[in-house]
Amino acid sequence: MNPTPAVLARARALTAASPVIAVVRAPRIPDAAALCRALAEGGIRLTELTFTTPEVTAHLRRAAREGWRVGAGTVLTAEQAEQAVAAGAGFVVTPGLRPEVARAAHAARVPVLLGALTPTEVLQAAELGAAAVKIFPARTFGPRYFRDLRGPLPDIPLVASGGVDAGNAAEFLAQGALAVCAGTDVVPPDAVADGDWAEITRRAKAFTEACGAAGAGGAGSG
């Protein structure tokens, strides 16, 4: 159940261009494209819209139509994965090991990030064909855990998610994380729901500068 070389190359290219993924959980998103633009202006070019947000597929469609790099998060079923890809998601993310989601992503030829915590789960995720393995919640063992995992598992790309903020993101990257996920530290639910794009840009810029990943904003497909 392995992804094709082209899918793996796309996954590496995504995180190489921007090692920060903004994970959005909000009661509402007034304008998904404007949200992605605000994040990009702060240096974050990858946005994960989760299935915990109402009407997430409509938001994915709106952002993808305008060329932003968006993925779907908290994908728990094959049906959700298929809906997300049909709406324009360029990658799908799970909080745990979901073989049916991996199969659906591979069938659609999009990268899948499977969630794991222990070394056994990381290996299982890799065997399921994860383009990268999301260590969740990363705060449980902290940045040095990534160095420990990279020792015996140097070829499995790891992404830090859960408890990552501007104060520790750089250390996660330094200890071997391919990318980090920025949650409420950058996209507070209230700010998203209120459409406070200036505040989100400010937070995104502070986060990327703190972890050394700042870059110029711009169209998501550029």
N, C-alpha and C positions, 0 to 999 in steps of 0.2 A: 504494500500500500504506500509506495513511495511517490513523492512529487516528481515531475519531470525536471530535467536540468534547466529548462526555460523558466519554470515556476520558481525554482531555487534561486536562479539568477535575478529574477524580479524581486524576490524577497530581500536579497542582499543589497540590491540597488536602492530599494526603498529606505532601508535603515542606514545605508552609507550616506545617502543624501541628507538624512535628518534622523539622528539617533534618539529623538524624542517623539513619543506618540502621546497626543492629548486624548485622554479617555473622558468622554462626556457622559455624565448622568445628571439629568435635569428633568423637572416636571414638564417643561415645555421648551421648545426651541423656536423662537419667532422667525429666524431666517438662518438655515443651516449654511448656506453659501457665505453669508456675512460673518458667521461664526468662524468658518474656515479661513476667511480672509483676515480676520482679526488675529487669529493664531499665527498665520503665516507672516503677518507684519511684525510679530514678535519673535519670529525665527522657528516656529514649529510648523512643519509642513505636512505632518501626518495626523489625521484625526480619526479617532475610533468612536463611532456613535453606537451606543449600546441598546440592546433589546429591552432594557429596563425603562427606556424613554418612550412615551407614547408616540405612535405613528412614526417609528424610526425608519421604516422603509421609504416613506415619503421624504423624510429629511435626507436620507442617503441619495435618493434620486435627484433631489434639488441640488445638492452639493456636487454630485458626480457630473450632472449635466453642465455645470459651469467649470468643469475641469479640475476640481480639487481632489486630492488624494485622500479618499475616505475608505474606512473599513468598518465592519460590523463587529461589535463586541457582545459578550455574554450570550453567545450563540450556543444553544443547548441541544438543538435538534437538527436533523438533516433538512427538514422543511424550512426552518429559519435560515439556514445557510443558503438554500436555494432562493428564498425570497430576497435575501440580502444581495446575492450576486446579481439577480435579475434587476435589482434596483440600482446597481452600479458599484457595489462594494468591491474594492480591489484586493481585499484580504479579509479573512474572518478570524475571530479570536474566541477562545473558550476559557472558562475559569478552571477547567479540569480536563480529564481524559475523556473525550467523546468520540469514539470510533466512527459513529455514524456521521458526525460533522466532518471528520477528516475525509471520509469517503466522498461526501457531497462536494467538498472543496476540491478534491483531486479531480472529480468528474468535471467540475466547472473550470479546472485549470487555474485556480487562484491559490495563493499561499494561505496556509492555515497555521496559526499559533495556538498550540495546545497548552493548557495550564498544568503545572506540576509543582511539587515541592521537594520530595525526597529523590535521592539518586535512582531508586527503582522506578519512580514515576517519570523521571526525566528520560530514562532509557525506553520506557514504554511509549512515551510521546514520540521519541525519535523513530521507534519501530512502526508507529502509526503514520509516519511520513510528515511530521511537523517541520515546516520550513524553519521555525525557531520555537524554542520552548519558553513559555512565560512562567517564570518562577513567582508563584503567588501563594500567600502574601509575602513579598520580599522582606518586609519589616521583621518577620518572625526570626530570621537568623542574621539579617544585616548584610552589608556589602562583602565582608570577608568570606561569607558562604559561597559567593560566586567564584572566588579564587580557589576554594576547596573543591568545588564541583569541576572547575576547569582542569584541575590536576589529572584526574582519571578520565575526564570526558572532554578533551580539548577541541573536538571537532563538532560538538553540538552547540549551536548558537543559543544563547540565553538572553532573555529579556526580563528586566526587573519591573514588577508591578505590585502595587499595594504598599502604601507607606513611603513612597518615594516623594521627596520634596526638594526645594532648592538647596536645602542644607546638606543633603546626602547624595544627590544625583551624581555628582562628579565622582564620588567614591565608588558608587556602583559601577560606573563606566571604567574607572581605573582598575577595579578588581576583576574585570572580565565580562561585564554585561555588554552585549551587542547594542542594546538600546534600553531606554528607561521609559516608563509610562508616567505621565504627569496627570494627576487627577484633580481633586478639589483645590490643590495648591495653585492651579492655573485656571481651572474652569469651575469655580464655585457654582452650584446649582442656581442660586438666586441671581447671580450676575448673568448667567446664560439665559434664564427665563426672562430677565428684564431687558435683554439685548444690550447690555453694557459693554459694547465692543472695545471701547477705549480702555476700560479696566482689564479686560481679558488680554488685550495686546500688551499692556504694562506688565501683567503677571507673566505672560509668555516670555517677554524679553528678559525679565529678571531671572526666570528659570533657566533659559538657554545660556544666558551670560554666566550664571552660577556654575553650570555644568560644562561650560566651554563648548557648547553646541550652537551658539548664536550664528544666525546667517540671515541673509536678506530675504524678505518676504517676496511673494510673487505668485503667479498662477500655479495651481497645484500640478498641472500636467507639464510644467516647464522644467 
